[in-house]
Amino acid sequence: MTLALAPAGVAAAYRAADALPQAQSAPAGGFGAALARAVDQAVEVGRNADAATSRALTGEGSVTDVVLAVGRAELTLQTAVAVRDRVVAAYQDVMRMPI
């Protein structure tokens, strides 16, 4: 399975990743904690898109802000779905292994 991204999508993903705070040391909690943080950040991106949409509807925000926020939310959702698909595929591969 290959994931094709448009150049604009790749650039947006890079800018979004570059804007995230960088960890100074190894995160505590392992994979589960990292996954929980990623899900929390994805939910926050969705909330920001909702807030930008609400501001635009009330006349306090611009359409450009809405388009950017919704684009970030869409890219985040696509990434989450791709990760989910990979995890499910890995689980299925493990379940097919002979004992």
mmCIF file as gemmi writes it, N, C-alpha and C atoms, coordinates in Angstrom:
data_model
loop_
_atom_site.group_PDB
_atom_site.id
_atom_site.type_symbol
_atom_site.label_atom_id
_atom_site.label_alt_id
_atom_site.label_comp_id
_atom_site.label_asym_id
_atom_site.label_entity_id
_atom_site.label_seq_id
_atom_site.pdbx_PDB_ins_code
_atom_site.Cartn_x
_atom_site.Cartn_y
_atom_site.Cartn_z
_atom_site.occupancy
_atom_site.B_iso_or_equiv
_atom_site.pdbx_formal_charge
_atom_site.auth_seq_id
_atom_site.auth_asym_id
_atom_site.pdbx_PDB_model_num
ATOM 1 N N . MET Axp A 1 ? 0.838 -1.174 0 1 0 ? 1 A 1
ATOM 2 C CA . MET Axp A 1 ? 0 0 0 1 0 ? 1 A 1
ATOM 3 C C . MET Axp A 1 ? 0.881 1.234 0 1 0 ? 1 A 1
ATOM 4 N N . THR Axp A 2 ? 0.702 2.093 -0.979 1 0 ? 2 A 1
ATOM 5 C CA . THR Axp A 2 ? 1.467 3.322 -1.037 1 0 ? 2 A 1
ATOM 6 C C . THR Axp A 2 ? 0.547 4.49 -0.751 1 0 ? 2 A 1
ATOM 7 N N . LEU Axp A 3 ? 1.096 5.494 -0.161 1 0 ? 3 A 1
ATOM 8 C CA . LEU Axp A 3 ? 0.343 6.692 0.187 1 0 ? 3 A 1
ATOM 9 C C . LEU Axp A 3 ? 0.872 7.835 -0.667 1 0 ? 3 A 1
ATOM 10 N N . ALA Axp A 4 ? 0.082 8.263 -1.651 1 0 ? 4 A 1
ATOM 11 C CA . ALA Axp A 4 ? 0.494 9.348 -2.53 1 0 ? 4 A 1
ATOM 12 C C . ALA Axp A 4 ? -0.011 10.672 -1.963 1 0 ? 4 A 1
ATOM 13 N N . LEU Axp A 5 ? 0.891 11.621 -1.851 1 0 ? 5 A 1
ATOM 14 C CA . LEU Axp A 5 ? 0.531 12.947 -1.356 1 0 ? 5 A 1
ATOM 15 C C . LEU Axp A 5 ? 0.882 13.987 -2.406 1 0 ? 5 A 1
ATOM 16 N N . ALA Axp A 6 ? 0.046 14.959 -2.523 1 0 ? 6 A 1
ATOM 17 C CA . ALA Axp A 6 ? 0.334 16.076 -3.413 1 0 ? 6 A 1
ATOM 18 C C . ALA Axp A 6 ? 1.451 16.916 -2.806 1 0 ? 6 A 1
ATOM 19 N N . PRO Axp A 7 ? 2.226 17.607 -3.631 1 0 ? 7 A 1
ATOM 20 C CA . PRO Axp A 7 ? 3.307 18.443 -3.08 1 0 ? 7 A 1
ATOM 21 C C . PRO Axp A 7 ? 2.808 19.461 -2.061 1 0 ? 7 A 1
ATOM 22 N N . ALA Axp A 8 ? 1.616 20.002 -2.29 1 0 ? 8 A 1
ATOM 23 C CA . ALA Axp A 8 ? 1.08 20.97 -1.328 1 0 ? 8 A 1
ATOM 24 C C . ALA Axp A 8 ? 0.785 20.291 0.009 1 0 ? 8 A 1
ATOM 25 N N . GLY Axp A 9 ? 0.303 19.049 -0.032 1 0 ? 9 A 1
ATOM 26 C CA . GLY Axp A 9 ? 0.021 18.309 1.194 1 0 ? 9 A 1
ATOM 27 C C . GLY Axp A 9 ? 1.29 17.992 1.964 1 0 ? 9 A 1
ATOM 28 N N . VAL Axp A 10 ? 2.338 17.635 1.236 1 0 ? 10 A 1
ATOM 29 C CA . VAL Axp A 10 ? 3.619 17.342 1.878 1 0 ? 10 A 1
ATOM 30 C C . VAL Axp A 10 ? 4.176 18.603 2.53 1 0 ? 10 A 1
ATOM 31 N N . ALA Axp A 11 ? 4.086 19.713 1.826 1 0 ? 11 A 1
ATOM 32 C CA . ALA Axp A 11 ? 4.584 20.974 2.388 1 0 ? 11 A 1
ATOM 33 C C . ALA Axp A 11 ? 3.794 21.361 3.633 1 0 ? 11 A 1
ATOM 34 N N . ALA Axp A 12 ? 2.476 21.158 3.599 1 0 ? 12 A 1
ATOM 35 C CA . ALA Axp A 12 ? 1.652 21.484 4.763 1 0 ? 12 A 1
ATOM 36 C C . ALA Axp A 12 ? 2.001 20.577 5.943 1 0 ? 12 A 1
ATOM 37 N N . ALA Axp A 13 ? 2.229 19.311 5.672 1 0 ? 13 A 1
ATOM 38 C CA . ALA Axp A 13 ? 2.6 18.38 6.737 1 0 ? 13 A 1
ATOM 39 C C . ALA Axp A 13 ? 3.945 18.76 7.348 1 0 ? 13 A 1
ATOM 40 N N . TYR Axp A 14 ? 4.876 19.168 6.497 1 0 ? 14 A 1
ATOM 41 C CA . TYR Axp A 14 ? 6.186 19.577 7.003 1 0 ? 14 A 1
ATOM 42 C C . TYR Axp A 14 ? 6.063 20.814 7.879 1 0 ? 14 A 1
ATOM 43 N N . ARG Axp A 15 ? 5.277 21.804 7.419 1 0 ? 15 A 1
ATOM 44 C CA . ARG Axp A 15 ? 5.101 23.019 8.214 1 0 ? 15 A 1
ATOM 45 C C . ARG Axp A 15 ? 4.418 22.707 9.535 1 0 ? 15 A 1
ATOM 46 N N . ALA Axp A 16 ? 3.424 21.811 9.516 1 0 ? 16 A 1
ATOM 47 C CA . ALA Axp A 16 ? 2.718 21.459 10.748 1 0 ? 16 A 1
ATOM 48 C C . ALA Axp A 16 ? 3.658 20.734 11.71 1 0 ? 16 A 1
ATOM 49 N N . ALA Axp A 17 ? 4.482 19.82 11.186 1 0 ? 17 A 1
ATOM 50 C CA . ALA Axp A 17 ? 5.421 19.09 12.038 1 0 ? 17 A 1
ATOM 51 C C . ALA Axp A 17 ? 6.511 20.017 12.569 1 0 ? 17 A 1
ATOM 52 N N . ASP Axp A 18 ? 6.915 20.978 11.766 1 0 ? 18 A 1
ATOM 53 C CA . ASP Axp A 18 ? 7.947 21.914 12.179 1 0 ? 18 A 1
ATOM 54 C C . ASP Axp A 18 ? 7.441 22.835 13.283 1 0 ? 18 A 1
ATOM 55 N N . ALA Axp A 19 ? 6.126 23.08 13.314 1 0 ? 19 A 1
ATOM 56 C CA . ALA Axp A 19 ? 5.551 23.969 14.314 1 0 ? 19 A 1
ATOM 57 C C . ALA Axp A 19 ? 5.338 23.28 15.664 1 0 ? 19 A 1
ATOM 58 N N . LEU Axp A 20 ? 5.383 21.941 15.688 1 0 ? 20 A 1
ATOM 59 C CA . LEU Axp A 20 ? 5.171 21.217 16.94 1 0 ? 20 A 1
ATOM 60 C C . LEU Axp A 20 ? 6.367 21.417 17.868 1 0 ? 20 A 1
ATOM 61 N N . PRO Axp A 21 ? 6.109 21.458 19.174 1 0 ? 21 A 1
ATOM 62 C CA . PRO Axp A 21 ? 7.23 21.59 20.107 1 0 ? 21 A 1
ATOM 63 C C . PRO Axp A 21 ? 8.086 20.33 20.068 1 0 ? 21 A 1
ATOM 64 N N . GLN Axp A 22 ? 9.378 20.529 20.089 1 0 ? 22 A 1
ATOM 65 C CA . GLN Axp A 22 ? 10.313 19.415 20.01 1 0 ? 22 A 1
ATOM 66 C C . GLN Axp A 22 ? 10.664 18.931 21.416 1 0 ? 22 A 1
ATOM 67 N N . ALA Axp A 23 ? 10.702 17.631 21.59 1 0 ? 23 A 1
ATOM 68 C CA . ALA Axp A 23 ? 11.052 17.049 22.878 1 0 ? 23 A 1
ATOM 69 C C . ALA Axp A 23 ? 12.562 17.164 23.094 1 0 ? 23 A 1
ATOM 70 N N . GLN Axp A 24 ? 12.953 17.509 24.289 1 0 ? 24 A 1
ATOM 71 C CA . GLN Axp A 24 ? 14.364 17.644 24.607 1 0 ? 24 A 1
ATOM 72 C C . GLN Axp A 24 ? 14.981 16.317 25.029 1 0 ? 24 A 1
ATOM 73 N N . SER Axp A 25 ? 14.137 15.415 25.545 1 0 ? 25 A 1
ATOM 74 C CA . SER Axp A 25 ? 14.629 14.114 25.963 1 0 ? 25 A 1
ATOM 75 C C . SER Axp A 25 ? 13.627 13.063 25.52 1 0 ? 25 A 1
ATOM 76 N N . ALA Axp A 26 ? 13.955 11.829 25.782 1 0 ? 26 A 1
ATOM 77 C CA . ALA Axp A 26 ? 13.068 10.74 25.384 1 0 ? 26 A 1
ATOM 78 C C . ALA Axp A 26 ? 11.75 10.85 26.145 1 0 ? 26 A 1
ATOM 79 N N . PRO Axp A 27 ? 10.617 10.722 25.445 1 0 ? 27 A 1
ATOM 80 C CA . PRO Axp A 27 ? 9.33 10.836 26.125 1 0 ? 27 A 1
ATOM 81 C C . PRO Axp A 27 ? 9.101 9.658 27.066 1 0 ? 27 A 1
ATOM 82 N N . ALA Axp A 28 ? 8.487 9.954 28.185 1 0 ? 28 A 1
ATOM 83 C CA . ALA Axp A 28 ? 8.191 8.915 29.166 1 0 ? 28 A 1
ATOM 84 C C . ALA Axp A 28 ? 6.909 8.198 28.775 1 0 ? 28 A 1
ATOM 85 N N . GLY Axp A 29 ? 6.819 6.943 29.088 1 0 ? 29 A 1
ATOM 86 C CA . GLY Axp A 29 ? 5.587 6.208 28.865 1 0 ? 29 A 1
ATOM 87 C C . GLY Axp A 29 ? 5.614 5.294 27.662 1 0 ? 29 A 1
ATOM 88 N N . GLY Axp A 30 ? 6.567 5.419 26.784 1 0 ? 30 A 1
ATOM 89 C CA . GLY Axp A 30 ? 6.687 4.526 25.657 1 0 ? 30 A 1
ATOM 90 C C . GLY Axp A 30 ? 5.687 4.8 24.543 1 0 ? 30 A 1
ATOM 91 N N . PHE Axp A 31 ? 5.405 3.736 23.79 1 0 ? 31 A 1
ATOM 92 C CA . PHE Axp A 31 ? 4.574 3.855 22.594 1 0 ? 31 A 1
ATOM 93 C C . PHE Axp A 31 ? 3.153 4.276 22.924 1 0 ? 31 A 1
ATOM 94 N N . GLY Axp A 32 ? 2.584 3.736 23.975 1 0 ? 32 A 1
ATOM 95 C CA . GLY Axp A 32 ? 1.208 4.079 24.344 1 0 ? 32 A 1
ATOM 96 C C . GLY Axp A 32 ? 1.048 5.552 24.661 1 0 ? 32 A 1
ATOM 97 N N . ALA Axp A 33 ? 1.998 6.108 25.386 1 0 ? 33 A 1
ATOM 98 C CA . ALA Axp A 33 ? 1.938 7.524 25.722 1 0 ? 33 A 1
ATOM 99 C C . ALA Axp A 33 ? 2.132 8.383 24.484 1 0 ? 33 A 1
ATOM 100 N N . ALA Axp A 34 ? 3.026 7.975 23.595 1 0 ? 34 A 1
ATOM 101 C CA . ALA Axp A 34 ? 3.237 8.725 22.355 1 0 ? 34 A 1
ATOM 102 C C . ALA Axp A 34 ? 1.988 8.692 21.495 1 0 ? 34 A 1
ATOM 103 N N . LEU Axp A 35 ? 1.329 7.549 21.436 1 0 ? 35 A 1
ATOM 104 C CA . LEU Axp A 35 ? 0.101 7.427 20.667 1 0 ? 35 A 1
ATOM 105 C C . LEU Axp A 35 ? -1.01 8.285 21.275 1 0 ? 35 A 1
ATOM 106 N N . ALA Axp A 36 ? -1.093 8.307 22.591 1 0 ? 36 A 1
ATOM 107 C CA . ALA Axp A 36 ? -2.099 9.136 23.257 1 0 ? 36 A 1
ATOM 108 C C . ALA Axp A 36 ? -1.852 10.626 22.985 1 0 ? 36 A 1
ATOM 109 N N . ARG Axp A 37 ? -0.584 11.04 23.007 1 0 ? 37 A 1
ATOM 110 C CA . ARG Axp A 37 ? -0.268 12.438 22.696 1 0 ? 37 A 1
ATOM 111 C C . ARG Axp A 37 ? -0.631 12.775 21.255 1 0 ? 37 A 1
ATOM 112 N N . ALA Axp A 38 ? -0.362 11.861 20.338 1 0 ? 38 A 1
ATOM 113 C CA . ALA Axp A 38 ? -0.689 12.094 18.925 1 0 ? 38 A 1
ATOM 114 C C . ALA Axp A 38 ? -2.197 12.226 18.735 1 0 ? 38 A 1
ATOM 115 N N . VAL Axp A 39 ? -2.962 11.385 19.416 1 0 ? 39 A 1
ATOM 116 C CA . VAL Axp A 39 ? -4.422 11.464 19.317 1 0 ? 39 A 1
ATOM 117 C C . VAL Axp A 39 ? -4.924 12.773 19.917 1 0 ? 39 A 1
ATOM 118 N N . ASP Axp A 40 ? -4.362 13.17 21.051 1 0 ? 40 A 1
ATOM 119 C CA . ASP Axp A 40 ? -4.755 14.437 21.672 1 0 ? 40 A 1
ATOM 120 C C . ASP Axp A 40 ? -4.458 15.618 20.747 1 0 ? 40 A 1
ATOM 121 N N . GLN Axp A 41 ? -3.307 15.591 20.087 1 0 ? 41 A 1
ATOM 122 C CA . GLN Axp A 41 ? -2.96 16.665 19.157 1 0 ? 41 A 1
ATOM 123 C C . GLN Axp A 41 ? -3.892 16.662 17.952 1 0 ? 41 A 1
ATOM 124 N N . ALA Axp A 42 ? -4.279 15.476 17.472 1 0 ? 42 A 1
ATOM 125 C CA . ALA Axp A 42 ? -5.205 15.396 16.344 1 0 ? 42 A 1
ATOM 126 C C . ALA Axp A 42 ? -6.564 15.966 16.714 1 0 ? 42 A 1
ATOM 127 N N . VAL Axp A 43 ? -7.028 15.667 17.912 1 0 ? 43 A 1
ATOM 128 C CA . VAL Axp A 43 ? -8.303 16.213 18.375 1 0 ? 43 A 1
ATOM 129 C C . VAL Axp A 43 ? -8.208 17.731 18.494 1 0 ? 43 A 1
ATOM 130 N N . GLU Axp A 44 ? -7.092 18.224 18.983 1 0 ? 44 A 1
ATOM 131 C CA . GLU Axp A 44 ? -6.901 19.667 19.126 1 0 ? 44 A 1
ATOM 132 C C . GLU Axp A 44 ? -6.906 20.364 17.762 1 0 ? 44 A 1
ATOM 133 N N . VAL Axp A 45 ? -6.309 19.746 16.755 1 0 ? 45 A 1
ATOM 134 C CA . VAL Axp A 45 ? -6.321 20.312 15.402 1 0 ? 45 A 1
ATOM 135 C C . VAL Axp A 45 ? -7.76 20.405 14.893 1 0 ? 45 A 1
ATOM 136 N N . GLY Axp A 46 ? -8.558 19.371 15.156 1 0 ? 46 A 1
ATOM 137 C CA . GLY Axp A 46 ? -9.968 19.406 14.767 1 0 ? 46 A 1
ATOM 138 C C . GLY Axp A 46 ? -10.742 20.496 15.482 1 0 ? 46 A 1
ATOM 139 N N . ARG Axp A 47 ? -10.464 20.67 16.759 1 0 ? 47 A 1
ATOM 140 C CA . ARG Axp A 47 ? -11.127 21.737 17.524 1 0 ? 47 A 1
ATOM 141 C C . ARG Axp A 47 ? -10.737 23.119 17.006 1 0 ? 47 A 1
ATOM 142 N N . ASN Axp A 48 ? -9.475 23.264 16.638 1 0 ? 48 A 1
ATOM 143 C CA . ASN Axp A 48 ? -9.034 24.544 16.077 1 0 ? 48 A 1
ATOM 144 C C . ASN Axp A 48 ? -9.751 24.839 14.76 1 0 ? 48 A 1
ATOM 145 N N . ALA Axp A 49 ? -9.955 23.809 13.948 1 0 ? 49 A 1
ATOM 146 C CA . ALA Axp A 49 ? -10.685 23.995 12.688 1 0 ? 49 A 1
ATOM 147 C C . ALA Axp A 49 ? -12.13 24.398 12.967 1 0 ? 49 A 1
ATOM 148 N N . ASP Axp A 50 ? -12.751 23.756 13.954 1 0 ? 50 A 1
ATOM 149 C CA . ASP Axp A 50 ? -14.123 24.123 14.323 1 0 ? 50 A 1
ATOM 150 C C . ASP Axp A 50 ? -14.188 25.565 14.824 1 0 ? 50 A 1
ATOM 151 N N . ALA Axp A 51 ? -13.21 25.953 15.627 1 0 ? 51 A 1
ATOM 152 C CA . ALA Axp A 51 ? -13.199 27.32 16.161 1 0 ? 51 A 1
ATOM 153 C C . ALA Axp A 51 ? -12.998 28.339 15.042 1 0 ? 51 A 1
ATOM 154 N N . ALA Axp A 52 ? -12.123 28.025 14.093 1 0 ? 52 A 1
ATOM 155 C CA . ALA Axp A 52 ? -11.902 28.941 12.972 1 0 ? 52 A 1
ATOM 156 C C . ALA Axp A 52 ? -13.158 29.074 12.127 1 0 ? 52 A 1
ATOM 157 N N . THR Axp A 53 ? -13.861 27.971 11.943 1 0 ? 53 A 1
ATOM 158 C CA . THR Axp A 53 ? -15.11 28.007 11.177 1 0 ? 53 A 1
ATOM 159 C C . THR Axp A 53 ? -16.147 28.851 11.899 1 0 ? 53 A 1
ATOM 160 N N . SER Axp A 54 ? -16.263 28.673 13.197 1 0 ? 54 A 1
ATOM 161 C CA . SER Axp A 54 ? -17.221 29.457 13.979 1 0 ? 54 A 1
ATOM 162 C C . SER Axp A 54 ? -16.901 30.948 13.93 1 0 ? 54 A 1
ATOM 163 N N . ARG Axp A 55 ? -15.609 31.274 14.039 1 0 ? 55 A 1
ATOM 164 C CA . ARG Axp A 55 ? -15.216 32.679 13.966 1 0 ? 55 A 1
ATOM 165 C C . ARG Axp A 55 ? -15.56 33.27 12.604 1 0 ? 55 A 1
ATOM 166 N N . ALA Axp A 56 ? -15.352 32.509 11.551 1 0 ? 56 A 1
ATOM 167 C CA . ALA Axp A 56 ? -15.659 33.015 10.209 1 0 ? 56 A 1
ATOM 168 C C . ALA Axp A 56 ? -17.16 33.201 10.022 1 0 ? 56 A 1
ATOM 169 N N . LEU Axp A 57 ? -17.939 32.305 10.594 1 0 ? 57 A 1
ATOM 170 C CA . LEU Axp A 57 ? -19.393 32.421 10.46 1 0 ? 57 A 1
ATOM 171 C C . LEU Axp A 57 ? -19.942 33.638 11.202 1 0 ? 57 A 1
ATOM 172 N N . THR Axp A 58 ? -19.278 34.022 12.274 1 0 ? 58 A 1
ATOM 173 C CA . THR Axp A 58 ? -19.723 35.191 13.029 1 0 ? 58 A 1
ATOM 174 C C . THR Axp A 58 ? -19.084 36.479 12.519 1 0 ? 58 A 1
ATOM 175 N N . GLY Axp A 59 ? -18.233 36.37 11.498 1 0 ? 59 A 1
ATOM 176 C CA . GLY Axp A 59 ? -17.608 37.546 10.912 1 0 ? 59 A 1
ATOM 177 C C . GLY Axp A 59 ? -16.324 37.976 11.588 1 0 ? 59 A 1
ATOM 178 N N . GLU Axp A 60 ? -15.825 37.19 12.52 1 0 ? 60 A 1
ATOM 179 C CA . GLU Axp A 60 ? -14.611 37.557 13.252 1 0 ? 60 A 1
ATOM 180 C C . GLU Axp A 60 ? -13.346 36.986 12.622 1 0 ? 60 A 1
ATOM 181 N N . GLY Axp A 61 ? -13.481 36.015 11.73 1 0 ? 61 A 1
ATOM 182 C CA . GLY Axp A 61 ? -12.324 35.378 11.12 1 0 ? 61 A 1
ATOM 183 C C . GLY Axp A 61 ? -12.38 35.479 9.615 1 0 ? 61 A 1
ATOM 184 N N . SER Axp A 62 ? -11.288 35.1 8.979 1 0 ? 62 A 1
ATOM 185 C CA . SER Axp A 62 ? -11.235 35.167 7.524 1 0 ? 62 A 1
ATOM 186 C C . SER Axp A 62 ? -11.431 33.78 6.919 1 0 ? 62 A 1
ATOM 187 N N . VAL Axp A 63 ? -11.805 33.779 5.671 1 0 ? 63 A 1
ATOM 188 C CA . VAL Axp A 63 ? -11.997 32.524 4.954 1 0 ? 63 A 1
ATOM 189 C C . VAL Axp A 63 ? -10.66 31.802 4.797 1 0 ? 63 A 1
ATOM 190 N N . THR Axp A 64 ? -9.593 32.558 4.648 1 0 ? 64 A 1
ATOM 191 C CA . THR Axp A 64 ? -8.263 31.96 4.517 1 0 ? 64 A 1
ATOM 192 C C . THR Axp A 64 ? -7.908 31.148 5.756 1 0 ? 64 A 1
ATOM 193 N N . ASP Axp A 65 ? -8.198 31.69 6.932 1 0 ? 65 A 1
ATOM 194 C CA . ASP Axp A 65 ? -7.925 30.967 8.179 1 0 ? 65 A 1
ATOM 195 C C . ASP Axp A 65 ? -8.721 29.674 8.239 1 0 ? 65 A 1
ATOM 196 N N . VAL Axp A 66 ? -9.967 29.723 7.773 1 0 ? 66 A 1
ATOM 197 C CA . VAL Axp A 66 ? -10.81 28.524 7.784 1 0 ? 66 A 1
ATOM 198 C C . VAL Axp A 66 ? -10.243 27.479 6.846 1 0 ? 66 A 1
ATOM 199 N N . VAL Axp A 67 ? -9.863 27.894 5.65 1 0 ? 67 A 1
ATOM 200 C CA . VAL Axp A 67 ? -9.329 26.944 4.669 1 0 ? 67 A 1
ATOM 201 C C . VAL Axp A 67 ? -8.053 26.3 5.198 1 0 ? 67 A 1
ATOM 202 N N . LEU Axp A 68 ? -7.171 27.09 5.793 1 0 ? 68 A 1
ATOM 203 C CA . LEU Axp A 68 ? -5.932 26.53 6.343 1 0 ? 68 A 1
ATOM 204 C C . LEU Axp A 68 ? -6.209 25.573 7.498 1 0 ? 68 A 1
ATOM 205 N N . ALA Axp A 69 ? -7.103 25.967 8.398 1 0 ? 69 A 1
ATOM 206 C CA . ALA Axp A 69 ? -7.409 25.119 9.558 1 0 ? 69 A 1
ATOM 207 C C . ALA Axp A 69 ? -8.08 23.815 9.127 1 0 ? 69 A 1
ATOM 208 N N . VAL Axp A 70 ? -9.006 23.904 8.188 1 0 ? 70 A 1
ATOM 209 C CA . VAL Axp A 70 ? -9.679 22.69 7.716 1 0 ? 70 A 1
ATOM 210 C C . VAL Axp A 70 ? -8.696 21.811 6.944 1 0 ? 70 A 1
ATOM 211 N N . GLY Axp A 71 ? -7.796 22.413 6.197 1 0 ? 71 A 1
ATOM 212 C CA . GLY Axp A 71 ? -6.773 21.634 5.489 1 0 ? 71 A 1
ATOM 213 C C . GLY Axp A 71 ? -5.872 20.885 6.455 1 0 ? 71 A 1
ATOM 214 N N . ARG Axp A 72 ? -5.471 21.555 7.545 1 0 ? 72 A 1
ATOM 215 C CA . ARG Axp A 72 ? -4.661 20.884 8.572 1 0 ? 72 A 1
ATOM 216 C C . ARG Axp A 72 ? -5.434 19.728 9.203 1 0 ? 72 A 1
ATOM 217 N N . ALA Axp A 73 ? -6.71 19.975 9.491 1 0 ? 73 A 1
ATOM 218 C CA . ALA Axp A 73 ? -7.529 18.925 10.103 1 0 ? 73 A 1
ATOM 219 C C . ALA Axp A 73 ? -7.692 17.742 9.149 1 0 ? 73 A 1
ATOM 220 N N . GLU Axp A 74 ? -7.876 18.028 7.872 1 0 ? 74 A 1
ATOM 221 C CA . GLU Axp A 74 ? -8.023 16.951 6.886 1 0 ? 74 A 1
ATOM 222 C C . GLU Axp A 74 ? -6.738 16.135 6.78 1 0 ? 74 A 1
ATOM 223 N N . LEU Axp A 75 ? -5.594 16.807 6.748 1 0 ? 75 A 1
ATOM 224 C CA . LEU Axp A 75 ? -4.315 16.104 6.679 1 0 ? 75 A 1
ATOM 225 C C . LEU Axp A 75 ? -4.078 15.271 7.934 1 0 ? 75 A 1
ATOM 226 N N . THR Axp A 76 ? -4.452 15.806 9.079 1 0 ? 76 A 1
ATOM 227 C CA . THR Axp A 76 ? -4.314 15.068 10.333 1 0 ? 76 A 1
ATOM 228 C C . THR Axp A 76 ? -5.186 13.822 10.329 1 0 ? 76 A 1
ATOM 229 N N . LEU Axp A 77 ? -6.409 13.954 9.848 1 0 ? 77 A 1
ATOM 230 C CA . LEU Axp A 77 ? -7.303 12.806 9.779 1 0 ? 77 A 1
ATOM 231 C C . LEU Axp A 77 ? -6.773 11.755 8.805 1 0 ? 77 A 1
ATOM 232 N N . GLN Axp A 78 ? -6.262 12.187 7.663 1 0 ? 78 A 1
ATOM 233 C CA . GLN Axp A 78 ? -5.702 11.239 6.703 1 0 ? 78 A 1
ATOM 234 C C . GLN Axp A 78 ? -4.512 10.496 7.3 1 0 ? 78 A 1
ATOM 235 N N . THR Axp A 79 ? -3.688 11.208 8.056 1 0 ? 79 A 1
ATOM 236 C CA . THR Axp A 79 ? -2.542 10.574 8.708 1 0 ? 79 A 1
ATOM 237 C C . THR Axp A 79 ? -3.002 9.563 9.75 1 0 ? 79 A 1
ATOM 238 N N . ALA Axp A 80 ? -3.999 9.929 10.539 1 0 ? 80 A 1
ATOM 239 C CA . ALA Axp A 80 ? -4.517 9.01 11.561 1 0 ? 80 A 1
ATOM 240 C C . ALA Axp A 80 ? -5.108 7.759 10.92 1 0 ? 80 A 1
ATOM 241 N N . VAL Axp A 81 ? -5.816 7.915 9.824 1 0 ? 81 A 1
ATOM 242 C CA . VAL Axp A 81 ? -6.392 6.761 9.131 1 0 ? 81 A 1
ATOM 243 C C . VAL Axp A 81 ? -5.288 5.88 8.558 1 0 ? 81 A 1
ATOM 244 N N . ALA Axp A 82 ? -4.249 6.479 8.008 1 0 ? 82 A 1
ATOM 245 C CA . ALA Axp A 82 ? -3.137 5.693 7.467 1 0 ? 82 A 1
ATOM 246 C C . ALA Axp A 82 ? -2.43 4.909 8.569 1 0 ? 82 A 1
ATOM 247 N N . VAL Axp A 83 ? -2.219 5.548 9.721 1 0 ? 83 A 1
ATOM 248 C CA . VAL Axp A 83 ? -1.583 4.851 10.85 1 0 ? 83 A 1
ATOM 249 C C . VAL Axp A 83 ? -2.476 3.721 11.334 1 0 ? 83 A 1
ATOM 250 N N . ARG Axp A 84 ? -3.781 3.98 11.442 1 0 ? 84 A 1
ATOM 251 C CA . ARG Axp A 84 ? -4.71 2.942 11.861 1 0 ? 84 A 1
ATOM 252 C C . ARG Axp A 84 ? -4.666 1.756 10.908 1 0 ? 84 A 1
ATOM 253 N N . ASP Axp A 85 ? -4.661 2.026 9.606 1 0 ? 85 A 1
ATOM 254 C CA . ASP Axp A 85 ? -4.618 0.951 8.627 1 0 ? 85 A 1
ATOM 255 C C . ASP Axp A 85 ? -3.35 0.123 8.761 1 0 ? 85 A 1
ATOM 256 N N . ARG Axp A 86 ? -2.231 0.794 9.017 1 0 ? 86 A 1
ATOM 257 C CA . ARG Axp A 86 ? -0.967 0.063 9.191 1 0 ? 86 A 1
ATOM 258 C C . ARG Axp A 86 ? -0.994 -0.794 10.455 1 0 ? 86 A 1
ATOM 259 N N . VAL Axp A 87 ? -1.554 -0.271 11.525 1 0 ? 87 A 1
ATOM 260 C CA . VAL Axp A 87 ? -1.636 -1.035 12.774 1 0 ? 87 A 1
ATOM 261 C C . VAL Axp A 87 ? -2.533 -2.25 12.586 1 0 ? 87 A 1
ATOM 262 N N . VAL Axp A 88 ? -3.669 -2.081 11.928 1 0 ? 88 A 1
ATOM 263 C CA . VAL Axp A 88 ? -4.579 -3.209 11.68 1 0 ? 88 A 1
ATOM 264 C C . VAL Axp A 88 ? -3.901 -4.25 10.795 1 0 ? 88 A 1
ATOM 265 N N . ALA Axp A 89 ? -3.189 -3.804 9.769 1 0 ? 89 A 1
ATOM 266 C CA . ALA Axp A 89 ? -2.489 -4.744 8.892 1 0 ? 89 A 1
ATOM 267 C C . ALA Axp A 89 ? -1.414 -5.515 9.65 1 0 ? 89 A 1
ATOM 268 N N . ALA Axp A 90 ? -0.687 -4.823 10.536 1 0 ? 90 A 1
ATOM 269 C CA . ALA Axp A 90 ? 0.339 -5.499 11.336 1 0 ? 90 A 1
ATOM 270 C C . ALA Axp A 90 ? -0.294 -6.516 12.275 1 0 ? 90 A 1
ATOM 271 N N . TYR Axp A 91 ? -1.413 -6.146 12.886 1 0 ? 91 A 1
ATOM 272 C CA . TYR Axp A 91 ? -2.12 -7.073 13.771 1 0 ? 91 A 1
ATOM 273 C C . TYR Axp A 91 ? -2.57 -8.31 12.998 1 0 ? 91 A 1
ATOM 274 N N . GLN Axp A 92 ? -3.115 -8.1 11.817 1 0 ? 92 A 1
ATOM 275 C CA . GLN Axp A 92 ? -3.573 -9.233 11.007 1 0 ? 92 A 1
ATOM 276 C C . GLN Axp A 92 ? -2.405 -10.125 10.601 1 0 ? 92 A 1
ATOM 277 N N . ASP Axp A 93 ? -1.256 -9.529 10.286 1 0 ? 93 A 1
ATOM 278 C CA . ASP Axp A 93 ? -0.073 -10.323 9.952 1 0 ? 93 A 1
ATOM 279 C C . ASP Axp A 93 ? 0.36 -11.175 11.134 1 0 ? 93 A 1
ATOM 280 N N . VAL Axp A 94 ? 0.336 -10.598 12.324 1 0 ? 94 A 1
ATOM 281 C CA . VAL Axp A 94 ? 0.72 -11.351 13.522 1 0 ? 94 A 1
ATOM 282 C C . VAL Axp A 94 ? -0.265 -12.49 13.783 1 0 ? 94 A 1
ATOM 283 N N . MET Axp A 95 ? -1.539 -12.218 13.588 1 0 ? 95 A 1
ATOM 284 C CA . MET Axp A 95 ? -2.554 -13.249 13.831 1 0 ? 95 A 1
ATOM 285 C C . MET Axp A 95 ? -2.452 -14.396 12.821 1 0 ? 95 A 1
ATOM 286 N N . ARG Axp A 96 ? -1.927 -14.148 11.633 1 0 ? 96 A 1
ATOM 287 C CA . ARG Axp A 96 ? -1.777 -15.188 10.612 1 0 ? 96 A 1
ATOM 288 C C . ARG Axp A 96 ? -0.517 -16.024 10.803 1 0 ? 96 A 1
ATOM 289 N N . MET Axp A 97 ? 0.348 -15.611 11.696 1 0 ? 97 A 1
ATOM 290 C CA . MET Axp A 97 ? 1.588 -16.356 11.909 1 0 ? 97 A 1
ATOM 291 C C . MET Axp A 97 ? 1.289 -17.707 12.535 1 0 ? 97 A 1
ATOM 292 N N . PRO Axp A 98 ? 1.973 -18.745 12.049 1 0 ? 98 A 1
ATOM 293 C CA . PRO Axp A 98 ? 1.779 -20.05 12.686 1 0 ? 98 A 1
ATOM 294 C C . PRO Axp A 98 ? 2.42 -20.094 14.064 1 0 ? 98 A 1
ATOM 295 N N . ILE Axp A 99 ? 1.814 -20.866 14.91 1 0 ? 99 A 1
ATOM 296 C CA . ILE Axp A 99 ? 2.316 -20.961 16.289 1 0 ? 99 A 1
ATOM 297 C C . ILE Axp A 99 ? 3.341 -22.061 16.389 1 0 ? 99 A 1
